[in-house]
Amino acid sequence: MLSSSSRLLRVLSLLQARSHWAGTELAERLEVHPRTLRRDIDRLRQLGYPIHASSGVAGGYAFRAGQSLPPLLLDDDEALAVAIALQVAASGTVSGVEEGSLRALVKLEQVMPTRLRRRTAALRSAIVPLQRGGPTIDAGVLALLAVACRDQLQVGFHYRDMRGQSSVRTVEPQGLVHTGSRWYLVAWDPARDGWRTFRIDRVEGRPSTGAHFAPRAAPAGDLRAFVSGTLAGVQQGDVARVVLHRPLEAMVRVIPASAATLEAIDETRCLMRCGAGQLESLDSLAYWLMAMDVDFDVLEPPALHERLRAAGERLARNLARAGR
């Protein structure tokens, strides 16, 4: 038989795992009498947890939205995961959450037992975040878009594309994808009769929500694969094609799927395809290739040859000056 405090934790865990539990089923899972379960539910309500009870044949228990945040009960692994997430969020790419993340982390560490506080301190000293590699976005904009995706609400916004051109879009949002350095919105664009991806840092101002829309099947069945394909130029016309003189198995460990698509040519070479819009400019792609420490042959576009030639000449001049 579980102790009272352990049983309360178990009740909370089960209630969060499903949207509704029949009273008899929940009591059987906990191996307690229904009267004991009712007392546990009353105790949790006193602690501030918004648990709704219904009677009748389909009666049972379910979490409901409350007026305030109740006490949070976490096991060791959950507390450690939250601490790591808060530390990452404090130095992440979403602006407006840094201060709140640090405050929450301090509060969490204050109530941690010594064994967990030591593990958290070790992680904090060992994890050294690099300088942000991408633009920051507003937390409020991200939250509004997430709600629109969840509630299937049309969303309108001003958008600035990679060429700096602005347009007004009204779309049906499907989901948000984070590539590690950038956030993207995947949405159906009725005006263009197709799926589109939008970099959220290029959304200007605050989006507005509109009417409900009928849900659609996700493009390609997987939002992450769709965004990766779009970024790699699979669905764009301007594509760079480069032969890398390394086996496919070696290059997939270096080049993420969000940056380019790779396919084997033979046992020693593979073909990389990368959309011109992925790295913002051919100059970025040229320097990226030079930094990979691998021999390569550019198949297209011709402009990439010119960028590499100019970069090579500039490097040769610098080396010549350094050798004087």
C-alpha positions in Angstrom: 0.0 0.0 0.0 1.4 3.4 -1.0 1.8 6.1 1.6 -0.6 9.1 1.5 1.9 11.5 0.0 3.1 8.9 -2.5 -0.5 8.1 -3.5 -1.2 11.8 -4.1 1.7 11.9 -6.5 0.4 8.8 -8.2 -3.1 10.3 -8.5 -1.7 13.5 -10.1 0.5 11.5 -12.5 -2.5 9.4 -13.7 -4.8 12.4 -14.0 -2.2 14.1 -16.3 -1.8 11.0 -18.4 -5.4 11.0 -19.6 -8.1 13.6 -20.1 -10.7 11.6 -18.1 -10.7 8.7 -15.6 -13.7 6.7 -14.5 -13.8 6.8 -10.7 -13.8 3.0 -10.3 -11.1 2.5 -12.9 -8.8 5.1 -11.2 -9.4 3.5 -7.8 -8.5 0.1 -9.2 -5.3 1.4 -10.7 -4.3 2.9 -7.4 -5.5 -0.3 -5.5 -7.6 1.8 -3.0 -11.2 2.0 -2.1 -13.3 4.6 -4.0 -13.8 6.5 -0.6 -10.0 6.7 -0.2 -9.8 8.1 -3.7 -12.4 10.7 -3.0 -10.5 11.9 0.1 -7.3 12.1 -2.0 -9.1 14.2 -4.6 -10.5 16.5 -1.9 -6.9 16.9 -0.5 -5.6 17.8 -4.0 -8.3 20.3 -4.4 -7.4 21.9 -1.1 -3.8 22.2 -2.4 -5.1 24.1 -5.4 -5.4 21.5 -8.1 -8.4 22.1 -10.4 -9.9 18.5 -10.5 -13.4 18.2 -11.9 -15.7 15.4 -10.7 -18.7 14.2 -12.6 -21.4 11.7 -11.5 -23.5 9.1 -13.3 -22.6 6.2 -15.5 -19.8 8.1 -17.3 -18.7 9.9 -14.1 -15.2 10.3 -13.0 -12.3 12.7 -12.6 -10.5 15.1 -14.9 -8.2 18.1 -14.8 -9.7 21.5 -15.6 -8.2 24.9 -16.1 -7.8 26.7 -12.8 -7.6 30.3 -11.7 -4.0 30.1 -10.4 -1.0 27.8 -10.7 -1.2 25.1 -8.0 1.9 23.7 -6.2 4.0 21.6 -8.6 5.1 18.2 -7.6 8.0 16.7 -9.6 10.0 13.6 -9.3 13.9 13.7 -9.5 14.1 13.1 -13.2 11.4 15.7 -14.0 13.0 18.3 -11.7 16.3 17.8 -13.4 14.8 18.0 -16.9 13.0 21.3 -16.0 16.2 22.8 -14.6 18.1 21.9 -17.8 15.3 23.3 -20.0 15.2 26.6 -18.0 18.9 27.0 -18.3 18.8 26.5 -22.1 15.8 28.8 -22.3 17.7 31.6 -20.5 20.2 31.7 -23.3 17.9 30.5 -26.2 16.5 32.2 -29.3 13.1 33.3 -27.8 13.3 36.8 -26.5 11.3 37.9 -23.4 11.7 34.6 -21.5 15.3 34.9 -20.3 14.5 36.7 -17.0 11.5 34.6 -16.2 13.6 31.4 -16.9 16.3 32.5 -14.5 13.8 33.4 -11.8 12.1 30.0 -12.2 15.4 28.2 -12.1 16.4 30.0 -8.9 13.1 29.1 -7.2 13.4 25.5 -8.3 17.0 25.1 -7.0 16.0 26.6 -3.7 13.6 23.7 -3.0 15.7 21.0 -4.5 17.1 18.3 -2.2 20.9 18.4 -1.9 21.4 15.5 -4.2 19.6 17.2 -7.0 21.1 20.6 -6.4 24.6 19.1 -6.8 23.6 17.5 -10.1 22.1 20.8 -11.3 25.2 22.7 -10.3 27.4 20.2 -12.1 25.4 20.6 -15.3 25.4 24.4 -15.1 29.2 24.4 -14.8 29.7 21.9 -17.6 27.2 23.3 -20.1 28.7 26.3 -21.9 26.2 27.8 -24.4 27.7 29.2 -27.6 26.8 32.6 -28.9 23.3 32.5 -30.5 23.6 31.3 -34.0 20.2 32.7 -35.2 17.8 35.6 -34.8 15.7 35.9 -31.7 11.9 35.9 -31.8 9.3 37.4 -29.5 7.8 34.9 -27.0 4.4 36.5 -27.4 4.3 36.0 -31.1 5.4 32.4 -30.7 2.7 31.8 -28.1 0.0 33.4 -30.3 1.0 31.3 -33.3 1.0 28.1 -31.2 -2.5 28.8 -29.9 -3.7 29.4 -33.5 -2.2 26.1 -34.6 -3.9 24.3 -31.7 -7.3 25.9 -32.0 -7.2 25.9 -35.9 -7.6 29.6 -36.2 -6.7 31.6 -39.3 -3.8 34.0 -38.7 -2.9 37.2 -40.5 0.5 38.9 -40.4 2.9 41.2 -42.3 5.8 39.1 -43.6 9.2 40.2 -45.0 10.8 37.6 -47.3 14.6 37.0 -47.8 14.7 39.7 -50.4 13.3 42.3 -48.0 9.9 42.4 -49.8 6.9 42.8 -47.5 3.5 41.2 -48.0 0.3 40.6 -46.0 -0.5 36.9 -45.5 -3.6 35.2 -44.2 -2.9 31.5 -43.6 -4.2 28.4 -41.9 -1.4 27.4 -39.4 -0.5 23.8 -39.1 2.5 23.7 -36.7 5.8 25.2 -35.5 9.2 23.7 -36.2 12.4 24.6 -34.5 15.6 23.8 -36.4 18.0 24.7 -33.6 18.7 28.2 -34.7 15.4 29.3 -36.3 11.7 28.9 -35.8 9.4 28.2 -38.7 5.6 28.3 -39.1 4.1 25.7 -41.5 0.8 26.8 -42.9 -1.6 26.4 -45.8 -1.8 29.6 -47.8 -5.2 29.8 -49.5 -4.1 32.7 -51.8 -1.3 30.5 -53.2 -3.2 27.3 -52.9 -0.3 25.4 -51.3 1.7 24.8 -48.1 4.3 27.4 -47.2 6.9 27.9 -44.5 7.5 31.2 -42.8 10.5 32.2 -40.7 8.9 33.6 -37.5 11.6 36.2 -37.0 10.4 37.7 -40.4 6.9 38.2 -39.1 6.5 41.9 -38.6 4.4 43.2 -35.8 1.9 41.1 -33.9 -0.2 38.6 -35.8 -4.0 38.6 -35.6 -6.3 35.6 -35.4 -9.4 35.1 -37.4 -12.1 32.4 -38.1 -11.8 28.7 -37.6 -10.7 26.5 -40.5 -11.2 22.9 -41.4 -8.0 20.8 -40.6 -5.9 19.4 -43.3 -3.5 16.5 -43.3 0.1 17.6 -42.6 2.3 18.1 -45.7 4.2 14.9 -46.5 2.8 13.5 -43.3 5.6 15.1 -41.3 6.1 18.8 -40.6 9.8 18.3 -39.8 10.5 16.5 -43.0 8.5 19.2 -44.9 10.6 22.0 -43.4 13.8 20.2 -44.0 13.0 19.6 -47.6 12.0 23.2 -48.1 15.2 24.5 -46.5 17.3 22.1 -48.5 15.8 23.4 -51.8 13.8 20.3 -52.7 10.7 22.4 -53.3 12.5 25.5 -54.6 13.9 26.2 -58.0 17.3 27.6 -57.1 19.4 24.7 -55.9 23.1 24.2 -55.4 24.5 20.8 -56.3 27.9 19.9 -54.9 29.8 16.5 -55.0 31.5 15.8 -51.7 34.5 13.5 -51.8 33.5 11.6 -48.6 31.2 8.7 -48.1 27.6 9.4 -47.3 27.9 7.8 -43.9 30.6 10.2 -42.9 28.8 13.4 -44.2 25.4 12.7 -42.6 27.2 13.1 -39.3 28.4 16.5 -40.3 25.6 18.0 -42.3 22.1 18.1 -40.6 19.0 17.3 -42.6 17.8 20.9 -42.1 20.8 22.2 -44.0 20.9 20.0 -47.1 19.9 16.7 -48.6 22.5 14.1 -49.3 22.6 11.0 -51.5 25.3 8.5 -52.2 27.1 8.5 -55.6 29.5 5.7 -54.8 31.4 4.3 -51.9 33.7 7.4 -51.6 31.4 10.3 -52.8 28.0 11.8 -52.1 25.9 14.5 -53.7 24.7 17.5 -51.6 21.7 19.6 -52.6 21.1 22.9 -50.8 18.6 25.6 -51.5 20.1 29.0 -52.2 17.7 30.5 -49.5 18.9 28.1 -46.8 22.2 29.9 -46.0 20.8 33.3 -47.0 23.5 33.8 -49.7 25.9 32.0 -52.0 28.7 33.7 -50.1 27.6 31.9 -46.9 27.4 28.6 -48.8 30.9 29.2 -50.2 32.4 29.7 -46.8 30.5 26.8 -45.4 31.9 24.5 -48.0 35.5 25.8 -47.4 35.1 25.2 -43.6 34.0 21.6 -43.9 37.5 20.3 -44.6 36.4 18.1 -47.5 37.2 18.1 -51.2 34.3 19.0 -53.4 33.2 19.7 -56.9 30.5 22.3 -57.6 28.0 21.3 -60.3 25.7 24.3 -60.1 25.0 27.1 -59.9 27.8 28.8 -61.9 27.6 31.8 -59.5 28.9 29.6 -56.7 32.0 29.0 -58.7 32.6 32.7 -58.9 32.1 33.1 -55.1 34.6 30.3 -54.4 37.1 31.7 -56.9 36.9 35.2 -55.3 37.2 33.7 -51.8 40.3 31.7 -53.0 41.9 34.7 -54.5 41.3 36.7 -51.3 42.8 33.9 -49.2 45.8 33.7 -51.4 46.5 37.4 -51.1 46.2 37.2 -47.3 48.6 34.3 -47.2 51.1 36.2 -49.5 51.0 39.2 -47.2 51.5 37.0 -44.1 54.6 35.4 -45.7 56.4 38.7 -46.3 
